[in-house]
Amino acid sequence: MTIPHDTVGTSYALAGAAIEHDGAIHLWTALATGLEGDRQRVMHLTSSDLESWEGDATASVLDDAGALRFDANGPVPSSVLVEEDGTWRMFGGGRLADGDTSILWTATAPGPDGPWTFHPAPILMPEQVGWDGLSVDHPSVVRTDGGYLMAYGGASPAAPNRNRIGFARSADAISWIRVPTSLEGADDDLALGPAACGIDARTMVEPELRLTDGGGMRLDFGVIEVGADEMLIASATSSDGSTWACASDGPIFEAANVDAMRNLHSFLPLRADGRELWLMELLAPDSASSDLWLVER
């Protein structure tokens, strides 16, 4: 275990967003007490070895969302980049306080501790129709030669509990265009459907998009099988971000590999000192709390 929930004064610690920069790992974890009415806060932690972490457990770095107004869950970070000019850029999701509309947002800062300035308008919202007509969440963004590529989750009004994963491209990280994609077993040319990678899944969640050393891309994502509540992790690869191939026939990870009594709730792929790792939020057996665990990939 790398970050127990009680060491940061909370009940649940979501994986959030992370990046390695100048020899340090930066993590923005969303903390929740689970108590009705309590606002979720986002804490920034740093580590040089992924074992010991430093940060102010009482601070919340995303309190001021500017013109955006979120519900009690607040803005939830899921991806961070450092731009060529040194600007730090964060992406995430959340629900607006004046309704239950889910949005994707971006914010920038001069450094990892902020202050973070939110773009005043959502960068992507549900379209009311199509695979993501009801909700959008969990953006994961990489910078490519042609701009930015985003993987994100969503659901349709016709199937609100059957999440899928789709993609969008942008030249400036602000204006995004949904783009077609394909994966063997998917049933929609705009989204990766749950019947992919040999898994009898009812939903796909939490896409994590990364560039690989060979110039391609890797997408790790959560899947929940039909008739089950436990999240597994599957993976796909691509050379162009449009056509994807499953990395294996079936999941590449399940929480039982770490602790048979715990369920996976959120995760982040990490790379440090050439090591491929996951930072995983695993629920306690009674689901009354969660901790962050470091797991070798």
PAMI-526155 format. One line per 3 residues: number of its first residue (from 1); their letters; for each residue x, y, z of C-alpha. Coordinates in Angstrom, 1 decimal. Layout:
BEGIN
NUM = A = X/Y/Z | ...
***
This chain:
BEGIN
1 = MTI = 0.0/0.0/0.0 | 1.4/3.4/-0.9 | -1.2/6.0/0.4
4 = PHD = -3.6/4.9/3.1 | -6.7/7.0/3.3 | -6.3/7.9/6.9
7 = TVG = -2.9/9.5/6.3 | -4.6/12.2/4.1 | -7.6/12.7/6.4
10 = TSY = -10.3/11.2/4.2 | -12.3/8.0/3.6 | -11.8/7.6/-0.2
13 = ALA = -8.7/8.6/-2.3 | -9.4/8.4/-6.0 | -6.4/7.9/-8.4
16 = GAA = -7.0/11.2/-10.1 | -4.2/12.4/-12.5 | -0.4/12.0/-12.5
19 = IEH = 2.6/12.9/-14.5 | 6.4/12.4/-14.3 | 8.2/15.7/-14.8
22 = DGA = 11.9/16.6/-14.2 | 12.5/13.4/-12.1 | 9.4/13.8/-9.9
25 = IHL = 6.0/12.1/-9.9 | 3.2/14.6/-9.4 | -0.2/13.2/-8.3
28 = WTA = -3.5/15.0/-8.0 | -5.8/12.8/-6.0 | -9.5/13.5/-5.4
31 = LAT = -10.4/12.9/-1.7 | -13.9/12.2/-0.5 | -15.3/11.6/3.0
34 = GLE = -18.4/9.8/1.7 | -20.6/12.0/4.0 | -23.6/13.7/2.4
37 = GDR = -22.9/17.4/1.7 | -19.1/17.2/2.1 | -17.3/18.7/-0.9
40 = QRV = -14.6/16.6/-2.5 | -11.2/18.2/-2.5 | -8.1/17.7/-4.7
43 = MHL = -4.7/17.3/-3.1 | -1.3/17.6/-4.9 | 1.4/15.2/-3.8
46 = TSS = 4.9/14.6/-5.1 | 7.3/11.7/-4.9 | 10.8/10.9/-6.2
49 = DLE = 10.5/7.1/-5.6 | 6.7/6.3/-5.6 | 7.1/5.1/-2.0
52 = SWE = 7.2/8.3/0.1 | 4.9/11.3/-0.8 | 5.0/14.9/0.2
55 = GDA = 2.1/17.4/0.2 | -0.3/19.4/2.4 | -3.1/17.0/3.4
58 = TAS = -5.3/20.0/4.3 | -4.9/21.9/1.0 | -7.2/21.7/-2.0
61 = VLD = -5.7/23.0/-5.2 | -8.9/23.2/-7.3 | -11.2/25.2/-5.1
64 = DAG = -11.8/28.1/-7.4 | -13.3/26.9/-10.7 | -13.9/30.4/-12.0
67 = ALR = -17.1/30.7/-14.1 | -17.7/27.0/-13.8 | -19.9/25.9/-10.9
70 = FDA = -19.7/22.2/-9.8 | -21.8/20.1/-7.5 | -20.5/18.8/-4.2
73 = NGP = -18.3/16.3/-6.0 | -16.3/19.2/-7.5 | -14.0/19.0/-10.5
76 = VPS = -12.3/15.6/-10.8 | -8.9/15.6/-12.5 | -7.9/12.7/-14.8
79 = SVL = -5.1/13.9/-17.0 | -2.2/16.4/-16.9 | 0.3/17.7/-19.5
82 = VEE = 3.2/20.1/-19.4 | 3.1/22.3/-22.6 | 6.2/23.3/-24.6
85 = DGT = 6.1/26.8/-23.1 | 6.2/25.3/-19.5 | 2.5/25.8/-18.8
88 = WRM = 0.8/23.0/-16.9 | -2.5/21.9/-18.3 | -5.1/19.7/-16.5
91 = FGG = -8.2/18.0/-17.8 | -11.1/16.5/-15.9 | -14.8/15.9/-15.5
94 = GRL = -17.6/16.9/-13.2 | -21.2/17.8/-12.9 | -22.6/21.3/-12.9
97 = ADG = -24.2/22.6/-9.7 | -27.3/23.9/-11.5 | -28.4/20.5/-12.7
100 = DTS = -27.0/17.0/-13.3 | -25.2/17.8/-16.6 | -21.8/16.3/-16.8
103 = ILW = -19.0/18.2/-18.6 | -15.3/18.0/-19.4 | -13.0/20.9/-18.5
106 = TAT = -9.5/22.1/-18.8 | -7.4/24.4/-16.5 | -3.9/25.8/-16.7
109 = APG = -1.3/26.9/-14.1 | 2.3/28.1/-14.0 | 3.2/25.1/-11.9
112 = PDG = 1.8/21.9/-10.4 | 0.6/23.7/-7.2 | -1.3/26.3/-9.2
115 = PWT = -3.0/28.6/-9.0 | -5.1/26.7/-11.6 | -7.2/28.8/-13.9
118 = FHP = -10.2/27.1/-15.4 | -11.3/27.7/-19.0 | -14.6/29.5/-18.5
121 = API = -16.7/27.1/-20.6 | -16.8/23.3/-20.8 | -14.6/21.8/-23.5
124 = LMP = -17.0/18.9/-24.2 | -20.6/18.2/-23.2 | -23.3/15.5/-23.9
127 = EQV = -24.9/16.0/-27.3 | -28.3/14.6/-26.1 | -28.2/12.0/-28.9
130 = GWD = -25.6/9.3/-29.8 | -23.4/7.2/-27.6 | -22.4/10.0/-25.3
133 = GLS = -25.7/11.9/-25.4 | -26.4/11.5/-21.6 | -22.9/11.9/-20.0
136 = VDH = -19.2/12.5/-20.6 | -16.4/11.8/-18.1 | -12.8/11.0/-17.4
139 = PSV = -10.9/12.6/-20.3 | -7.3/11.3/-20.9 | -5.3/13.5/-23.3
142 = VRT = -2.0/13.1/-25.2 | -0.2/15.7/-27.4 | 0.5/14.5/-30.9
145 = DGG = 2.2/16.0/-34.0 | -1.3/17.0/-35.2 | -2.5/18.5/-31.9
148 = YLM = -4.3/16.7/-29.0 | -6.1/13.4/-28.8 | -8.5/12.7/-26.1
151 = AYG = -10.1/9.4/-24.9 | -13.1/9.8/-22.7 | -16.1/7.9/-21.3
154 = GAS = -19.8/8.4/-21.9 | -23.2/7.0/-22.0 | -26.4/7.4/-24.0
157 = PAA = -29.9/8.2/-22.8 | -31.1/4.8/-24.2 | -28.4/2.9/-22.2
160 = PNR = -27.4/5.0/-19.2 | -25.6/2.2/-17.5 | -23.7/0.9/-20.5
163 = NRI = -20.7/3.2/-20.7 | -18.5/3.3/-23.8 | -15.2/5.0/-24.7
166 = GFA = -14.8/7.5/-27.5 | -12.2/9.9/-28.9 | -12.0/13.6/-29.9
169 = RSA = -9.2/15.7/-31.4 | -8.2/19.3/-30.9 | -5.7/21.8/-32.2
172 = DAI = -5.7/24.0/-29.1 | -7.0/21.8/-26.2 | -10.1/24.0/-26.1
175 = SWI = -12.3/23.2/-29.2 | -12.8/19.4/-29.6 | -14.2/17.4/-32.5
178 = RVP = -15.5/13.8/-32.0 | -13.7/11.4/-34.3 | -14.5/7.9/-35.6
181 = TSL = -12.6/5.0/-34.2 | -12.6/1.2/-34.5 | -11.8/-1.8/-32.3
184 = EGA = -12.5/-5.5/-33.0 | -15.8/-6.4/-31.2 | -17.0/-2.8/-30.9
187 = DDD = -20.5/-2.1/-32.2 | -20.3/1.7/-32.9 | -17.9/3.5/-35.2
190 = LAL = -17.8/6.5/-32.8 | -17.1/4.5/-29.6 | -15.4/1.4/-28.3
193 = GPA = -18.3/-0.8/-27.2 | -18.4/-3.1/-24.2 | -18.3/-6.3/-26.3
196 = ACG = -14.6/-5.8/-27.0 | -11.3/-7.7/-26.3 | -13.1/-11.0/-25.6
199 = IDA = -14.8/-9.8/-22.5 | -18.5/-10.2/-21.9 | -18.8/-6.7/-20.4
202 = RTM = -21.7/-4.6/-19.7 | -19.7/-1.3/-19.4 | -16.4/0.3/-20.2
205 = VEP = -15.0/3.1/-18.0 | -12.0/5.2/-17.1 | -9.9/5.3/-20.3
208 = ELR = -6.2/6.0/-19.7 | -4.4/7.0/-22.9 | -0.6/7.0/-23.2
211 = LTD = 2.1/7.4/-25.9 | 4.5/4.5/-26.2 | 8.2/4.5/-26.9
214 = GGG = 7.6/3.1/-30.4 | 5.6/6.1/-31.5 | 2.2/4.4/-31.0
217 = MRL = -0.5/4.6/-28.3 | -1.8/2.5/-25.6 | -5.3/2.6/-24.0
220 = DFG = -5.9/0.9/-20.7 | -9.6/0.9/-19.6 | -11.8/-0.5/-17.0
223 = VIE = -14.5/-3.1/-17.8 | -17.2/-4.6/-15.7 | -18.5/-8.0/-16.8
226 = VGA = -22.2/-8.8/-17.2 | -23.6/-10.0/-13.9 | -20.6/-8.7/-11.9
229 = DEM = -19.6/-5.6/-10.0 | -15.9/-5.9/-10.0 | -13.8/-3.7/-12.4
232 = LIA = -11.2/-5.5/-14.5 | -8.6/-3.7/-16.7 | -8.3/-4.4/-20.5
235 = SAT = -5.9/-2.8/-22.9 | -5.6/-1.9/-26.6 | -2.9/-0.4/-28.9
238 = SSD = -2.9/1.8/-31.9 | -0.5/3.4/-34.3 | -2.7/6.4/-35.2
241 = GST = -5.3/6.8/-32.4 | -8.1/5.7/-34.8 | -7.8/2.0/-35.3
244 = WAC = -7.2/-0.1/-32.2 | -6.3/-3.7/-31.5 | -6.8/-5.5/-28.2
247 = ASD = -3.5/-6.2/-26.4 | -4.9/-9.5/-25.2 | -8.0/-11.7/-25.4
250 = GPI = -9.5/-10.9/-22.1 | -8.5/-8.6/-19.1 | -4.9/-7.9/-18.3
253 = FEA = -5.5/-7.3/-14.6 | -8.0/-7.9/-11.8 | -7.9/-6.7/-8.2
256 = ANV = -7.7/-10.2/-6.9 | -4.1/-10.2/-8.3 | -3.3/-7.8/-5.4
259 = DAM = -5.8/-8.6/-2.7 | -8.7/-11.0/-3.1 | -10.8/-9.1/-0.6
262 = RNL = -10.6/-5.7/-2.4 | -12.3/-4.3/-5.5 | -10.7/-1.9/-8.0
265 = HSF = -12.4/1.6/-8.2 | -9.9/3.8/-10.1 | -6.4/3.4/-11.5
268 = LPL = -3.6/5.3/-13.2 | -0.8/3.9/-15.4 | 2.6/5.4/-14.3
271 = RAD = 6.1/5.2/-15.6 | 9.1/6.0/-13.4 | 12.7/5.2/-13.9
274 = GRE = 11.8/2.9/-16.8 | 9.3/0.9/-14.6 | 5.7/0.3/-15.8
277 = LWL = 3.4/0.7/-12.8 | -0.2/1.2/-11.8 | -1.4/3.4/-9.0
280 = MEL = -4.7/1.8/-8.0 | -7.5/2.8/-5.7 | -8.7/-0.4/-4.1
283 = LAP = -11.9/-0.4/-1.9 | -11.8/-1.9/1.5 | -13.7/-5.2/1.9
286 = DSA = -16.6/-3.3/3.5 | -16.4/-0.6/0.8 | -16.4/2.0/3.6
289 = SSD = -13.0/3.4/2.5 | -10.3/3.1/-0.2 | -6.5/3.3/-0.3
292 = LWL = -4.0/3.9/-3.1 | -1.8/1.0/-3.9 | 1.3/0.8/-6.1
295 = VER = 1.2/-2.3/-8.4 | 3.8/-3.5/-10.9 | 2.3/-3.8/-14.4
***
